[in-house]
Amino acid sequence: MTRHFLCLLTAIFLASSIPAAAQTSTKVPRIGYISGTGSSSDQGPYVEALRHGLRDLGYVEGKNILIEYRGAEGKTDRIPTLVAELIALPVDLLIAPVLPAVVAAKKTNKATPVVMVTSVDPIASKLVDNLARPGGNVTGISTLAQDLNGKRLELLAEVVPRLRRVGILRDVEVKIL
């Protein structure tokens, strides 16, 4: 009987020492998105395009990814506060499609990756060191629209040979770091 008791005790001891398969808590990535013109009720088409693109890659908002949205409602002076708010959450990635948000994000933090979407020259505006190796935490895309304007005008003159005058309206406010 003592032998059976010892076997039972050993079996209980061994069974209790086997590590239980712990449920792994997977962290859901959080993306911060800052818009210069949007509001909480109207986030705009770019946010919906982001959601659609993420869905195409298998990410479902609320299940395996979160998007924290902030809109400045056209008030650019609010952008640095909104960027700081997103960084403080914290977000794993910040998408900044407006130049003031990229500038604020670069000044505010050095760790959170910032994806810029801009039409300014990122080197001339000192957002990145160079295009091949941006350095720091800012990366993304730039349309370099200013460099293409001359070519666009040439193309327009070829398409409309009788063109004599062209008016160009442009927002020239570019803040350089």
N, C-alpha and C positions, 0 to 999 in steps of 0.2 A: 504494500500500500504506500509506503514511503517512496518507493521507486516511482510509482504512478504519479504521486504528488509532485515529485521533483521534475518528472517529464512535463507535467501540466504547467508547473511554475516556469520551467525553461521555455516552453512553447509560448506562454503569455508574455514573458520577458522579451523573447525574440520578435513576436508579433508587434509589441508596442514600440520596439526600437526601430522598426522599418519606417523610414521617413514617409509621411503622408504626401501624396501628390498635391502639393499646394496649388491653388488656382493662381495663375500668373495674372497680375493686374497689368494690362497693357495701357500705356499712357496714350491718350488720344491727342494727336498733334493739333495745335491751335494756330491758325493763320490770322494775322491782323491785317486788315485792309482799310486804308484811309483814303477817302475821296474828298476832293476840294469842293465839289458842288452838291453832292448827294445829301440826303437826310435819312433819318431812321425809317421813314415811311416810303421814301423813294430812293432806293440804293443805286439805281441806274443800270444800264445794260451791261456794263463791264463786270459788275459783281455777278450778275446772272450768267454771263459767259464763263466766268471763273468757275462757278458752281457746275455748269454743264461740262466744262472740260475736266473737272475733278471727277464727276460722275462717270465720264467716258473712261477714266483711268481706274475706276473701281472704288472711288472714295464717295461715301454717302455722308452728307452733312448730318451731324448729330449721332452718327454711329461710329465711324472710324476717322472722322475729321471734324473740326469745329472752325467756323469763320467768325471772327470778332470784327464787326464793321463799325466804322466811325465816319461820319460825314460832316464836313465843315460848313455846309449850306452856303457856299460862296464867300464865307468870311475867312480869308486866309490867315488872319491874325489868330484864329482858333487852332490852326493846324499844329503848332508845337505842343499845345496842351493835350490835344487828342493823341498825338504820337507818344507822348510821355505816358498817357493813360494806358495805351496798348502795350507799351514796353513793360509797364508795372504789373500787368495781369499775371504772369508774363505770357507773351506769344512766342512760338517757336520760329516764326518767320513773319516779316512785315512786308506787305506789298504796298508800294508807294507810287501811284501813277501820276502824281503831281510834284513838280520840283520843290516847292516849299516843304513837302512831307519828307522828301529824300534828304534835304539839307537838315531839317530838324532831327530826323532819325540818325543821321551821321554825327550830329553834335551830341545827341542824347545818350547814345549807347555805342559800345564797341563790340558787343558779343552777339546780339540778335542779328541774323542775316536779314539784309534789306534788299528787296528786289525792286529796282527802279524801272519805270516805264516812262521815258521822257523824250522830248524832241530836241533838247539842248545837247551840245557837245559835252559829254561827261568829263573829258580831260580838261577842256578850257574852263569849265565851271568847277574844277577841282573835286569832283565827286569820286573819281577813281584816278589811280596813278597812270595806268595805260589800259588799252582795251583787251590785250591778250592776258594780262594778269592784273586785274583791278586792284588787288590788295585790300586790306581792311575787310569790312563786312558788307560792302555795297557791291552789288552786281546787277545785271538786268539787261535791258535793251534800250537803244536809242535810235530814233529814226533819222537823226542828223538832218532834219528838214531844211535847215538854213543852207546847208551845202548843196542841196538839190534845187533850190529855188531858181538859180540861174538856168539850169538845165530845163526846168519846167517851162520857164519863159521862152527859151529857144524852141522847145517842142510846140508850145502854143503858137509861136510865130510861123512855124512850118505848117501847122494844121490850118491856121487861119491867115493866109498870105496877105490879106488886105488889112490886117490888124495894124493900127497906128498908135493907139493908146491903151495902156493897161493900168488899172488902179489896184494897189495892194494895201490891204488892211492887215495890220500885224500887231500883236501884243509884244512889245519889246522889253517888258519888265523881266529881267533875268538877274537873279541874285547869285552872285559868285561868292563862294566861301572865302 
